[in-house]
Amino acid sequence: MEKTLGKKIIRIAWKTAVGLFALSLISVVLFRFVPVPVTPLMLIRCGEQLFSSDKLRLKHEWVSLDEISKNLPLAVVCSEDQNFMNHSGFDMKAIHQSIEAAKRGERLRGASTISQQTAKNVFLWPGRDWIRKGFEVYFTVLIEFVWGKERIMEVYLNSIEMGNGIYGAEAAANFYWHTTAKNLSWTQAAAIAAILPNPLEYSANPPGPYVQRRIGWIVGQMNEWGTLRFK
């Protein structure tokens, strides 16, 4: 009886694992071509707004990468992941530096690449537990292989949180400057990039002292880079 029950549990667990694996592959392939309509973080934020009796706000409008100012991909690469075009999803140098800093007792440095952030935003939930991190690694490898850099950037710029209830470049451009993602200026793109580490605390417009300093640094980096080419 116990052996039969054990076999049933193993069989169910195996079928569940295979099903989830197949679903993950289908989702990654689907979103290679289809806009991502909503992310887990968007739904979580909506739940938080409802439970806190705040006004429900979710502004998100998908636009193609061609409809986003070239200033914005350049700004986020300069700000978030300067090795984006060269790594395969993971910046090993940044990870090593983060580990060494932790050993010295310094504040934990962020080492997540744009690819990792995209994988987390689209397929997973927020958090730092090892289970979620493991899934993040898995999905990062998948999207690097299936999507490529240009699609990863397109999904990233359309899905990432850019303010309270604001997701993606088009919604951010409209909210902060009443313009479109296509018309974002050099400084406006840098302002959006500057708030990405904590978009619920910082504002792109008007920028506080910290964000203003970050804008200046990012613009300087953008001047050094000049252009960002995916092909």
N, CA, C and O of each residue as an XYZ file, in Angstrom:
924
protein
N       0.836     -1.213      0.000
C       0.000      0.000      0.000
C       0.867      1.258      0.000
O       0.651      2.177     -0.790
N       1.864      1.282      0.912
C       2.760      2.434      1.005
C       3.591      2.576     -0.261
O       3.829      3.685     -0.739
N       4.046      1.401     -0.818
C       4.833      1.451     -2.047
C       4.006      1.979     -3.213
O       4.501      2.745     -4.040
N       2.742      1.563     -3.273
C       1.852      2.033     -4.330
C       1.622      3.534     -4.233
O       1.649      4.245     -5.238
N       1.394      4.012     -3.001
C       1.190      5.440     -2.777
C       2.446      6.217     -3.148
O       2.373      7.289     -3.749
N       3.611      5.658     -2.777
C       4.870      6.325     -3.102
C       5.077      6.439     -4.594
O       5.527      7.472     -5.089
N       4.744      5.365     -5.322
C       4.885      5.385     -6.773
C       3.953      6.411     -7.411
O       4.326      7.082     -8.373
N       2.740      6.529     -6.872
C       1.778      7.495     -7.392
C       2.290      8.923     -7.201
O       2.181      9.766     -8.092
N       2.851      9.169     -6.017
C       3.374     10.509     -5.718
C       4.531     10.846     -6.654
O       4.616     11.957     -7.179
N       5.422      9.873     -6.855
C       6.562     10.087     -7.749
C       6.088     10.339     -9.173
O       6.615     11.208     -9.866
N       5.076      9.563     -9.612
C       4.546      9.706    -10.965
C       3.896     11.082    -11.151
O       4.078     11.730    -12.182
N       3.143     11.513    -10.149
C       2.498     12.834    -10.217
C       3.547     13.943    -10.241
O       3.439     14.898    -11.010
N       4.565     13.805     -9.387
C       5.634     14.804     -9.329
C       6.372     14.878    -10.660
O       6.707     15.964    -11.133
N       6.624     13.712    -11.263
C       7.331     13.665    -12.539
C       6.506     14.317    -13.648
O       7.029     15.097    -14.443
N       5.208     13.989    -13.694
C       4.338     14.570    -14.713
C       4.215     16.085    -14.534
O       4.167     16.837    -15.507
N       4.167     16.514    -13.276
C       4.090     17.949    -12.994
C       5.349     18.662    -13.468
O       5.277     19.723    -14.087
N       6.510     18.067    -13.170
C       7.785     18.655    -13.577
C       7.890     18.743    -15.100
O       8.326     19.761    -15.639
N       7.490     17.679    -15.786
C       7.533     17.661    -17.251
C       6.573     18.705    -17.827
O       6.899     19.400    -18.789
N       5.388     18.803    -17.223
C       4.409     19.781    -17.674
C       4.897     21.214    -17.510
O       4.727     22.043    -18.403
N       5.506     21.498    -16.356
C       6.026     22.845    -16.112
C       7.180     23.169    -17.047
O       7.309     24.298    -17.521
N       8.020     22.169    -17.311
C       9.128     22.362    -18.238
C       8.602     22.680    -19.638
O       9.094     23.597    -20.296
N       7.611     21.926    -20.086
C       7.022     22.166    -21.409
C       6.365     23.541    -21.470
O       6.479     24.246    -22.473
N       5.670     23.921    -20.386
C       5.003     25.221    -20.335
C       6.024     26.358    -20.406
O       5.793     27.372    -21.065
N       7.152     26.177    -19.722
C       8.185     27.212    -19.734
C       8.758     27.395    -21.140
O       8.980     28.522    -21.581
N       8.993     26.296    -21.834
C       9.521     26.380    -23.194
C       8.520     27.044    -24.130
O       8.889     27.889    -24.946
N       7.254     26.661    -24.009
C       6.203     27.243    -24.853
C       6.097     28.748    -24.594
O       5.960     29.532    -25.532
N       6.160     29.145    -23.330
C       6.043     30.566    -22.971
C       7.193     31.377    -23.553
O       6.988     32.459    -24.103
N       8.405     30.842    -23.427
C       9.572     31.559    -23.949
C       9.491     31.700    -25.464
O       9.767     32.773    -25.999
N       9.120     30.647    -26.149
C       8.996     30.704    -27.611
C       7.869     31.661    -28.004
O       8.028     32.446    -28.940
N       6.748     31.608    -27.310
C       5.610     32.480    -27.614
C       5.991     33.945    -27.479
O       5.695     34.753    -28.359
N       6.653     34.287    -26.368
C       7.004     35.686    -26.125
C       8.188     36.155    -26.960
O       8.575     37.323    -26.902
N       8.753     35.251    -27.726
C       9.756     35.675    -28.715
C       9.085     36.480    -29.824
O       9.725     37.309    -30.472
N       7.797     36.233    -30.038
C       7.086     36.866    -31.139
C       5.902     37.717    -30.687
O       5.519     38.661    -31.378
N       5.326     37.394    -29.540
C       4.103     38.050    -29.067
C       4.425     39.010    -27.925
O       5.210     38.660    -27.043
N       3.843     40.213    -27.914
C       4.058     41.138    -26.797
C       3.650     40.522    -25.462
O       2.678     39.769    -25.390
N       4.387     40.840    -24.421
C       4.071     40.364    -23.073
C       2.947     41.249    -22.521
O       3.174     42.433    -22.276
N       1.750     40.708    -22.323
C       0.615     41.554    -21.927
C       0.669     42.016    -20.477
O       0.282     43.142    -20.165
N       1.149     41.148    -19.594
C       1.189     41.458    -18.170
C       2.262     40.600    -17.515
O       2.550     39.500    -17.987
N       2.850     41.086    -16.445
C       3.893     40.337    -15.746
C       3.443     40.032    -14.316
O       2.531     40.686    -13.809
N       4.062     39.057    -13.662
C       3.713     38.772    -12.260
C       3.840     39.993    -11.360
O       3.013     40.187    -10.469
N       4.874     40.828    -11.578
C       5.044     42.008    -10.736
C       3.888     42.979    -10.895
O       3.445     43.576     -9.914
N       3.394     43.146    -12.103
C       2.249     44.028    -12.314
C       1.050     43.568    -11.494
O       0.365     44.382    -10.875
N       0.798     42.263    -11.491
C      -0.335     41.719    -10.745
C      -0.115     41.850     -9.241
O      -1.047     42.142     -8.493
N       1.123     41.633     -8.807
C       1.446     41.767     -7.381
C       1.239     43.205     -6.927
O       0.659     43.445     -5.868
N       1.711     44.164     -7.723
C       1.545     45.579     -7.371
C       0.066     45.963     -7.318
O      -0.346     46.740     -6.457
N      -0.724     45.423     -8.232
C      -2.165     45.699     -8.205
C      -2.784     45.161     -6.915
O      -3.630     45.813     -6.303
N      -2.356     43.975     -6.512
C      -2.843     43.402     -5.260
C      -2.449     44.257     -4.063
O      -3.252     44.471     -3.154
N      -1.210     44.744     -4.065
C      -0.750     45.612     -2.973
C      -1.556     46.904     -2.922
O      -1.884     47.387     -1.839
N      -1.875     47.459     -4.072
C      -2.672     48.683     -4.118
C      -4.078     48.452     -3.567
O      -4.609     49.289     -2.837
N      -4.665     47.333     -3.914
C      -6.016     47.028     -3.434
C      -6.041     46.816     -1.929
O      -6.929     47.319     -1.240
N      -5.058     46.063     -1.417
C      -5.016     45.773      0.015
C      -4.689     47.006      0.851
O      -5.063     47.083      2.022
N      -3.993     47.970      0.253
C      -3.650     49.191      0.987
C      -4.660     50.305      0.734
O      -4.480     51.437      1.183
N      -5.713     49.972      0.018
C      -6.793     50.928     -0.302
C      -6.312     52.071     -1.188
O      -6.957     53.118     -1.246
N      -5.181     51.886     -1.881
C      -4.723     52.889     -2.831
C      -5.529     52.790     -4.116
O      -6.190     51.785     -4.379
N      -5.463     53.842     -4.903
C      -6.127     53.832     -6.195
C      -5.419     52.838     -7.111
O      -4.195     52.866     -7.236
N      -6.180     51.975     -7.740
C      -5.600     50.976     -8.635
C      -5.044     51.666     -9.878
O      -5.755     52.386    -10.579
N      -3.749     51.430    -10.135
C      -3.126     52.061    -11.292
C      -2.191     51.072    -11.978
O      -1.281     50.527    -11.355
N      -2.425     50.851    -13.255
C      -1.547     50.007    -14.062
C      -1.505     50.602    -15.464
O      -2.420     50.403    -16.262
N      -0.439     51.329    -15.752
C      -0.260     51.950    -17.056
C       0.819     51.180    -17.807
O       1.977     51.141    -17.391
N       0.423     50.570    -18.917
C       1.347     49.735    -19.679
C       0.870     49.665    -21.120
O      -0.240     49.214    -21.401
N       1.724     50.118    -22.028
C       1.399     50.067    -23.450
C       2.611     49.552    -24.217
O       3.667     50.186    -24.222
N       2.458     48.418    -24.855
C       3.571     47.809    -25.586
C       3.837     48.563    -26.888
O       2.915     48.877    -27.640
N       5.119     48.846    -27.136
C       5.543     49.410    -28.409
C       6.781     48.643    -28.869
O       7.540     48.129    -28.047
N       6.980     48.569    -30.172
C       8.145     47.852    -30.685
C       9.410     48.646    -30.390
O       9.349     49.839    -30.090
N      10.546     47.985    -30.476
C      11.824     48.651    -30.216
C      12.053     49.797    -31.196
O      12.704     50.782    -30.850
N      11.530     49.682    -32.409
C      11.645     50.746    -33.404
C      10.888     52.002    -32.992
O      11.173     53.097    -33.478
N       9.912     51.835    -32.085
C       9.114     52.973    -31.626
C       9.619     53.540    -30.304
O       8.943     54.345    -29.663
N      10.802     53.117    -29.909
C      11.437     53.623    -28.695
C      12.703     54.368    -29.086
O      13.507     53.864    -29.871
N      12.879     55.548    -28.548
C      14.077     56.332    -28.839
C      15.342     55.508    -28.599
O      15.440     54.797    -27.599
N      16.293     55.602    -29.500
C      17.549     54.869    -29.350
C      18.324     55.341    -28.117
O      19.252     54.671    -27.664
N      17.932     56.502    -27.579
C      18.582     56.995    -26.369
C      18.322     56.086    -25.168
O      19.179     55.943    -24.295
N      17.132     55.469    -25.126
C      16.771     54.698    -23.932
C      17.537     53.377    -23.809
O      18.063     53.099    -22.731
N      17.627     52.548    -24.861
C      18.458     51.344    -24.723
C      19.897     51.679    -24.335
O      20.503     50.985    -23.519
N      20.435     52.740    -24.921
C      21.794     53.159    -24.594
C      21.895     53.565    -23.128
O      22.856     53.208    -22.446
N      20.903     54.310    -22.645
C      20.925     54.776    -21.255
C      20.861     53.626    -20.261
O      21.594     53.624    -19.271
N      19.989     52.642    -20.513
C      19.853     51.542    -19.553
C      21.067     50.620    -19.580
O      21.441     50.059    -18.550
N      21.687     50.459    -20.751
C      22.912     49.667    -20.806
C      24.018     50.364    -20.023
O      24.724     49.725    -19.242
N      24.173     51.673    -20.229
C      25.196     52.432    -19.510
C      24.959     52.408    -18.005
O      25.906     52.382    -17.220
N      23.701     52.417    -17.613
C      23.355     52.473    -16.192
C      23.331     51.108    -15.522
O      23.840     50.948    -14.412
N      22.730     50.105    -16.204
C      22.419     48.837    -15.563
C      23.369     47.699    -15.907
O      23.600     46.817    -15.080
N      23.924     47.708    -17.122
C      24.619     46.486    -17.576
C      25.512     46.801    -18.768
O      25.129     46.566    -19.914
N      26.692     47.329    -18.502
C      27.557     47.781    -19.587
C      28.167     46.634    -20.387
O      28.732     46.866    -21.456
N      28.067     45.419    -19.898
C      28.553     44.260    -20.650
C      27.422     43.510    -21.360
O      27.612     42.386    -21.827
N      26.251     44.136    -21.438
C      25.067     43.474    -21.981
C      25.305     42.854    -23.351
O      24.889     41.722    -23.597
N      25.960     43.573    -24.236
C      26.141     43.087    -25.601
C      27.168     41.961    -25.696
O      27.239     41.276    -26.716
N      27.958     41.766    -24.651
C      29.061     40.801    -24.712
C      28.834     39.522    -23.912
O      29.369     38.473    -24.270
N      28.047     39.589    -22.832
C      27.876     38.398    -22.005
C      26.754     37.510    -22.537
O      25.997     37.905    -23.423
N      26.663     36.315    -21.984
C      25.631     35.355    -22.404
C      24.508     35.262    -21.377
O      23.883     34.214    -21.214
N      24.263     36.362    -20.696
C      23.195     36.405    -19.705
C      23.677     36.703    -18.311
O      22.910     37.176    -17.474
N      24.966     36.427    -18.044
C      25.518     36.599    -16.705
C      26.854     37.338    -16.789
O      27.725     36.981    -17.583
N      27.000     38.358    -15.972
C      28.245     39.123    -15.925
C      29.114     38.543    -14.820
O      28.983     38.919    -13.655
N      29.997     37.629    -15.187
C      30.790     36.912    -14.191
C      31.709     37.845    -13.402
O      31.956     37.623    -12.217
N      32.213     38.884    -14.062
C      33.076     39.843    -13.364
C      32.301     40.575    -12.277
O      32.796     40.743    -11.162
N      31.090     41.011    -12.599
C      30.254     41.709    -11.622
C      29.860     40.784    -10.478
O      29.809     41.209     -9.324
N      29.583     39.524    -10.791
C      29.236     38.550     -9.757
C      30.414     38.338     -8.812
O      30.243     38.293     -7.594
N      31.608     38.208     -9.384
C      32.823     38.023     -8.566
C      33.053     39.239     -7.660
O      33.378     39.089     -6.482
N      32.883     40.437     -8.216
C      33.067     41.655     -7.421
C      32.044     41.737     -6.296
O      32.365     42.184     -5.194
N      30.810     41.305     -6.569
C      29.765     41.312     -5.550
C      30.094     40.344     -4.416
O      29.889     40.654     -3.242
N      30.608     39.163     -4.782
C      30.983     38.166     -3.770
C      32.122     38.679     -2.906
O      32.090     38.533     -1.684
N      33.127     39.278     -3.530
C      34.273     39.810     -2.790
C      33.846     40.944     -1.859
O      34.339     41.049     -0.736
N      32.935     41.786     -2.325
C      32.436     42.879     -1.488
C      31.688     42.334     -0.274
O      31.807     42.869      0.828
N      30.913     41.265     -0.485
C      30.169     40.647      0.613
C      31.131     40.042      1.637
O      30.877     40.106      2.840
N      32.221     39.463      1.168
C      33.213     38.893      2.083
C      33.860     39.964      2.952
O      34.218     39.715      4.104
N      34.005     41.151      2.387
C      34.599     42.263      3.138
C      33.580     42.950      4.040
O      33.910     43.901      4.749
N      32.350     42.466      4.010
C      31.304     43.044      4.851
C      30.702     44.305      4.283
O      30.012     45.034      4.996
N      30.950     44.584      2.998
C      30.404     45.771      2.369
C      28.957     45.527      1.939
O      28.477     44.394      1.912
N      28.283     46.624      1.606
C      26.894     46.525      1.160
C      26.829     45.691     -0.108
O      27.660     45.833     -1.004
N      25.820     44.810     -0.172
C      25.672     43.910     -1.312
C      25.483     44.698     -2.595
O      24.598     45.548     -2.697
N      26.332     44.401     -3.576
C      26.240     45.067     -4.867
C      25.329     44.290     -5.809
O      25.301     43.059     -5.806
N      24.588     45.043     -6.614
C      23.757     44.383     -7.599
C      24.600     43.842     -8.746
O      25.450     44.552     -9.284
N      24.370     42.600     -9.116
C      25.129     41.993    -10.216
C      24.202     41.430    -11.279
O      24.656     40.747    -12.198
N      22.910     41.707    -11.166
C      21.950     41.183    -12.141
C      22.079     41.912    -13.471
O      22.127     43.141    -13.516
N      22.134     41.153    -14.535
C      22.202     41.733    -15.870
C      20.801     42.104    -16.353
O      19.804     41.751    -15.724
N      20.738     42.819    -17.477
C      19.451     43.136    -18.084
C      18.718     41.854    -18.467
O      17.493     41.781    -18.364
N      19.461     40.850    -18.905
C      18.851     39.562    -19.255
C      18.210     38.918    -18.032
O      17.087     38.420    -18.111
N      18.910     38.923    -16.911
C      18.368     38.347    -15.680
C      17.149     39.121    -15.202
O      16.154     38.527    -14.788
N      17.226     40.440    -15.259
C      16.083     41.255    -14.840
C      14.863     40.992    -15.720
O      13.733     40.959    -15.232
N      15.099     40.805    -17.017
C      13.998     40.521    -17.933
C      13.368     39.174    -17.620
O      12.144     39.047    -17.581
N      14.211     38.163    -17.396
C      13.708     36.829    -17.045
C      12.866     36.890    -15.779
O      11.793     36.291    -15.706
N      13.357     37.615    -14.787
C      12.640     37.739    -13.512
C      11.316     38.474    -13.699
O      10.285     38.040    -13.185
N      11.341     39.588    -14.434
C      10.139     40.407    -14.601
C       9.034     39.667    -15.336
O       7.863     39.773    -14.972
N       9.402     38.921    -16.368
C       8.393     38.306    -17.237
C       7.857     36.994    -16.680
O       6.667     36.707    -16.807
N       8.727     36.192    -16.062
C       8.327     34.827    -15.711
C       8.241     34.542    -14.208
O       7.668     33.527    -13.812
N       8.796     35.415    -13.370
C       8.936     35.053    -11.951
C       8.390     36.125    -11.026
O       7.834     37.132    -11.465
N       8.561     35.887     -9.756
C       8.093     36.781     -8.709
C       9.290     37.484     -8.072
O      10.412     36.989     -8.181
N       9.083     38.634     -7.405
C      10.195     39.310     -6.736
C      10.687     38.484     -5.551
O       9.933     37.701     -4.974
N      11.938     38.662     -5.202
C      12.486     37.949     -4.052
C      13.932     37.585     -4.256
O      14.475     37.715     -5.353
N      14.567     37.115     -3.159
C      15.989     36.781     -3.211
C      16.260     35.337     -2.792
O      17.413     34.955     -2.598
N      15.199     34.531     -2.652
C      15.421     33.161     -2.205
C      16.089     32.352     -3.311
O      16.013     32.707     -4.487
N      16.742     31.264     -2.921
C      17.549     30.481     -3.851
C      16.700     29.747     -4.889
O      17.157     29.508     -6.006
N      15.465     29.386     -4.523
C      14.594     28.713     -5.490
C      14.282     29.660     -6.650
O      14.404     29.295     -7.819
N      13.876     30.884     -6.301
C      13.581     31.855     -7.353
C      14.823     32.168     -8.172
O      14.747     32.330     -9.390
N      15.972     32.252     -7.498
C      17.218     32.548     -8.201
C      17.566     31.434     -9.184
O      18.070     31.688    -10.278
N      17.289     30.201     -8.777
C      17.542     29.078     -9.669
C      16.682     29.152    -10.921
O      17.172     28.927    -12.028
N      15.395     29.467    -10.750
C      14.509     29.633    -11.902
C      14.959     30.801    -12.775
O      14.840     30.754    -14.000
N      15.473     31.843    -12.140
C      15.957     33.003    -12.889
C      17.115     32.609    -13.811
O      17.172     33.035    -14.965
N      18.029     31.799    -13.293
C      19.145     31.318    -14.105
C      18.621     30.518    -15.300
O      19.079     30.692    -16.430
N      17.667     29.651    -15.033
C      17.081     28.804    -16.077
C      16.452     29.640    -17.183
O      16.725     29.422    -18.364
N      15.606     30.600    -16.800
C      14.927     31.411    -17.803
C      15.892     32.365    -18.509
O      15.700     32.685    -19.681
N      16.925     32.817    -17.801
C      17.924     33.681    -18.447
C      18.635     32.946    -19.569
O      18.827     33.493    -20.654
N      19.025     31.707    -19.308
C      19.669     30.896    -20.346
C      18.725     30.708    -21.535
O      19.144     30.816    -22.687
N      17.456     30.429    -21.252
C      16.480     30.213    -22.322
C      16.288     31.448    -23.198
O      16.318     31.347    -24.425
N      16.090     32.614    -22.580
C      15.809     33.796    -23.393
C      17.050     34.260    -24.149
O      16.932     34.798    -25.250
N      18.225     34.063    -23.585
C      19.443     34.398    -24.326
C      19.543     33.542    -25.589
O      19.948     34.021    -26.648
N      19.172     32.279    -25.460
C      19.274     31.348    -26.585
C      18.153     31.556    -27.597
O      18.397     31.551    -28.803
N      16.913     31.741    -27.109
C      15.744     31.802    -27.998
C      15.478     33.222    -28.506
O      15.130     33.409    -29.672
N      15.639     34.213    -27.641
C      15.277     35.578    -28.008
C      16.401     36.358    -28.674
O      16.198     36.971    -29.722
N      17.583     36.337    -28.070
C      18.664     37.194    -28.538
C      18.592     38.566    -27.885
O      17.601     38.909    -27.239
N      19.654     39.347    -28.060
C      19.799     40.621    -27.345
C      18.733     41.654    -27.717
O      18.210     42.342    -26.840
N      18.409     41.767    -28.992
C      17.459     42.789    -29.409
C      16.077     42.541    -28.816
O      15.428     43.476    -28.347
N      15.621     41.291    -28.830
C      14.309     40.974    -28.265
C      14.325     41.117    -26.750
O      13.349     41.582    -26.163
N      15.411     40.727    -26.118
C      15.512     40.897    -24.663
C      15.374     42.371    -24.303
O      14.652     42.720    -23.370
N      16.064     43.235    -25.042
C      15.976     44.668    -24.766
C      14.556     45.181    -25.005
O      14.048     45.987    -24.226
N      13.917     44.717    -26.077
C      12.556     45.155    -26.379
C      11.588     44.775    -25.262
O      10.763     45.591    -24.851
N      11.687     43.540    -24.770
C      10.814     43.087    -23.690
C      11.138     43.834    -22.399
O      10.236     44.237    -21.664
N      12.412     44.014    -22.133
C      12.848     44.732    -20.922
C      12.256     46.138    -20.882
O      11.674     46.543    -19.876
N      12.406     46.874    -21.970
C      11.953     48.265    -22.009
C      10.436     48.393    -22.012
O       9.906     49.472    -21.746
N       9.735     47.309    -22.309
C       8.275     47.330    -22.293
C       7.676     46.796    -21.002
O       6.493     47.011    -20.737
N       8.468     46.106    -20.199
C       7.916     45.393    -19.046
C       8.394     45.893    -17.695
O       7.714     45.696    -16.688
N       9.547     46.535    -17.659
C      10.135     46.876    -16.371
C       9.351     47.994    -15.674
O       8.774     48.866    -16.322
N       9.348     47.944    -14.359
C       8.664     48.950    -13.539
C       9.428     50.271    -13.595
O      10.632     50.307    -13.341
N       8.725     51.355    -13.929
C       9.366     52.666    -14.066
C       8.686     53.730    -13.215
O       8.880     54.925    -13.433
N       7.900     53.297    -12.258
C       7.202     54.210    -11.365
C       6.054     53.477    -10.713
O       5.851     52.292    -10.980
N       5.297     54.148     -9.865
C       4.171     53.527     -9.186
C       3.040     53.256    -10.170
O       2.294     54.161    -10.545
N       2.922     51.986    -10.584
C       1.901     51.621    -11.559
C       2.289     51.929    -12.993
O       1.459     51.841    -13.897
N       3.553     52.292    -13.207
C       4.046     52.667    -14.533
C       4.991     51.579    -15.034
O       5.995     51.283    -14.387
N       4.678     50.990    -16.174
C       5.487     49.891    -16.708
C       5.796     50.129    -18.182
O       4.893     50.304    -19.001
N       7.061     50.132    -18.495
C       7.475     50.258    -19.877
C       7.729     51.683    -20.324
O       7.281     52.645    -19.701
N       8.465     51.790    -21.426
C       8.933     53.084    -21.920
C       7.803     54.018    -22.340
O       7.849     55.215    -22.054
N       6.794     53.484    -23.013
C       5.708     54.333    -23.511
C       4.924     54.955    -22.351
O       4.637     56.152    -22.356
N       4.584     54.132    -21.364
C       3.844     54.644    -20.207
C       4.679     55.656    -19.420
O       4.151     56.664    -18.952
N       5.981     55.391    -19.271
C       6.864     56.297    -18.529
C       7.013     57.630    -19.246
O       6.950     58.686    -18.616
N       7.208     57.589    -20.558
C       7.358     58.823    -21.329
C       6.109     59.691    -21.217
O       6.200     60.910    -21.073
N       4.940     59.051    -21.285
C       3.684     59.783    -21.191
C       3.455     60.333    -19.786
O       2.997     61.464    -19.624
N       3.776     59.528    -18.770
C       3.525     59.928    -17.385
C       4.440     61.068    -16.953
O       3.980     62.035    -16.345
N       5.716     60.963    -17.257
C       6.676     61.944    -16.751
C       6.767     63.210    -17.613
O       6.993     64.297    -17.083
N       6.594     63.082    -18.934
C       6.820     64.231    -19.815
C       5.712     64.453    -20.843
O       5.832     65.346    -21.681
N       4.638     63.663    -20.800
C       3.535     63.791    -21.750
C       4.034     63.700    -23.197
O       3.601     64.445    -24.076
N       4.944     62.774    -23.403
C       5.458     62.540    -24.743
C       5.415     61.043    -25.032
O       4.825     60.279    -24.267
N       6.027     60.626    -26.115
C       6.059     59.207    -26.474
C       7.464     58.643    -26.271
O       8.438     59.390    -26.172
N       7.551     57.335    -26.213
C       8.857     56.692    -26.062
C       9.767     57.029    -27.239
O      10.984     57.117    -27.079
N       9.189     57.213    -28.400
C       9.954     57.533    -29.607
C      10.663     58.866    -29.479
O      11.725     59.066    -30.069
N      10.080     59.785    -28.705
C      10.602     61.153    -28.628
C      11.399     61.435    -27.365
O      11.690     62.594    -27.071
N      11.754     60.409    -26.619
C      12.542     60.634    -25.404
C      13.906     61.231    -25.745
O      14.630     60.718    -26.598
N      14.232     62.306    -25.074
C      15.508     62.962    -25.316
C      16.641     62.227    -24.599
O      16.404     61.287    -23.840
N      17.840     62.659    -24.844
C      19.057     62.134    -24.202
C      18.897     62.151    -22.679
O      19.104     61.136    -22.014
N      18.524     63.321    -22.130
C      18.414     63.491    -20.680
C      17.210     62.748    -20.115
O      17.297     62.181    -19.026
N      16.108     62.738    -20.821
C      14.919     62.015    -20.349
C      15.189     60.517    -20.268
O      14.779     59.865    -19.308
N      15.869     59.972    -21.262
C      16.234     58.553    -21.238
C      17.140     58.256    -20.050
O      16.978     57.242    -19.371
N      18.091     59.148    -19.806
C      18.995     58.977    -18.659
C      18.234     59.050    -17.339
O      18.570     58.348    -16.385
N      17.209     59.900    -17.284
C      16.402     60.037    -16.067
C      15.644     58.754    -15.764
O      15.573     58.328    -14.611
N      15.074     58.134    -16.803
C      14.376     56.858    -16.603
C      15.357     55.794    -16.119
O      15.067     55.053    -15.180
N      16.520     55.726    -16.767
C      17.531     54.747    -16.367
C      17.983     54.974    -14.926
O      18.281     54.021    -14.206
N      18.033     56.229    -14.514
C      18.529     56.568    -13.183
C      17.636     56.051    -12.066
O      18.119     55.771    -10.968
N      16.324     55.918    -12.332
C      15.407     55.516    -11.269
C      15.149     54.011    -11.230
O      14.483     53.524    -10.317
N      15.667     53.273    -12.207
C      15.340     51.850    -12.302
C      15.705     51.024    -11.075
O      14.980     50.084    -10.750
N      16.803     51.335    -10.375
C      17.092     50.538     -9.172
C      15.988     50.600     -8.118
O      15.818     49.653     -7.351
N      15.229     51.710     -8.069
C      14.145     51.831     -7.093
C      13.086     52.809     -7.612
O      12.994     53.938     -7.129
N      12.287     52.379     -8.592
C      11.336     53.301     -9.226
C      10.169     53.712     -8.341
O       9.447     54.651     -8.678
N       9.967     53.033     -7.221
C       8.896     53.436     -6.310
C       9.355     54.541     -5.358
O       8.535     55.247     -4.771
N      10.657     54.680     -5.214
C      11.193     55.708     -4.316
C      11.611     56.965     -5.067
O      11.445     58.076     -4.563
N      12.149     56.795     -6.263
C      12.682     57.923     -7.016
C      11.740     58.359     -8.133
O      10.895     57.591     -8.593
N      11.905     59.599     -8.553
C      11.094     60.152     -9.642
C      12.016     60.629    -10.766
O      13.042     61.264    -10.524
N      11.625     60.307    -11.992
C      12.403     60.771    -13.140
C      12.143     62.248    -13.419
O      13.006     62.954    -13.941
N      10.933     62.710    -13.061
C      10.578     64.112    -13.276
C       9.497     64.541    -12.282
O       8.362     64.073    -12.378
N       9.826     65.426    -11.324
C      11.124     66.086    -11.192
C      12.135     65.176    -10.470
O      11.761     64.434     -9.563
N      13.393     65.234    -10.867
C      14.400     64.397    -10.213
C      14.908     65.027     -8.922
O      15.121     66.237     -8.853
N      15.100     64.193     -7.897
C      15.709     64.665     -6.664
C      17.215     64.777     -6.838
O      17.733     64.486     -7.916
N      17.934     65.197     -5.785
C      19.392     65.374     -5.879
C      20.132     64.102     -6.298
O      21.035     64.155     -7.132
N      19.745     62.946     -5.713
C      20.427     61.698     -6.051
C      20.200     61.345     -7.512
O      21.145     60.995     -8.219
N      18.955     61.433     -7.974
C      18.638     61.100     -9.365
C      19.332     62.074    -10.308
O      19.799     61.678    -11.376
N      19.401     63.335     -9.924
C      20.079     64.326    -10.758
C      21.549     63.977    -10.938
O      22.099     64.107    -12.032
N      22.179     63.534     -9.857
C      23.586     63.122     -9.965
C      23.726     61.899    -10.863
O      24.651     61.810    -11.669
N      22.807     60.968    -10.716
C      22.832     59.763    -11.547
C      22.633     60.112    -13.027
O      23.277     59.529    -13.899
N      21.745     61.058    -13.298
C      21.517     61.480    -14.684
C      22.813     62.003    -15.289
O      23.173     61.654    -16.413
N      23.508     62.845    -14.529
C      24.762     63.398    -15.018
C      25.782     62.319    -15.330
O      26.478     62.379    -16.343
N      25.866     61.316    -14.435
C      26.825     60.220    -14.653
C      26.436     59.387    -15.869
O      27.290     59.035    -16.682
N      25.147     59.072    -15.993
C      24.682     58.250    -17.112
C      24.889     58.974    -18.435
O      25.328     58.363    -19.409
N      24.582     60.255    -18.484
C      24.799     61.034    -19.705
C      26.271     61.014    -20.087
O      26.603     60.906    -21.267
N      27.155     61.116    -19.101
C      28.586     61.043    -19.372
C      28.974     59.708    -19.992
O      29.769     59.654    -20.930
N      28.402     58.629    -19.454
C      28.665     57.301    -20.008
C      28.101     57.169    -21.422
O      28.722     56.554    -22.289
N      26.934     57.742    -21.647
C      26.316     57.696    -22.978
C      27.189     58.424    -24.000
O      27.326     57.980    -25.140
N      27.769     59.535    -23.584
C      28.667     60.276    -24.471
C      29.874     59.437    -24.867
O      30.344     59.509    -26.002
N      30.373     58.637    -23.922
C      31.521     57.783    -24.212
C      31.147     56.639    -25.156
O      31.911     56.277    -26.051
N      29.947     56.074    -24.934
C      29.501     54.955    -25.767
C      29.153     55.415    -27.180
O      29.550     54.782    -28.158
N      28.434     56.486    -27.282
C      28.030     57.015    -28.598
C      26.792     56.337    -29.142
O      25.740     56.971    -29.216
N      26.873     55.064    -29.529
C      25.731     54.348    -30.092
C      25.691     52.932    -29.540
O      26.676     52.426    -29.003
N      24.525     52.304    -29.686
C      24.343     50.914    -29.288
C      23.725     50.182    -30.463
O      22.619     50.514    -30.891
N      24.425     49.192    -30.987
C      23.958     48.470    -32.166
C      23.718     47.004    -31.825
O      24.564     46.338    -31.229
N      22.536     46.517    -32.220
C      22.177     45.129    -31.954
C      22.565     44.210    -33.101
O      22.716     43.005    -32.898
N      22.727     44.748    -34.289
C      23.029     43.913    -35.439
C      24.363     44.291    -36.039
O      24.789     43.690    -37.026
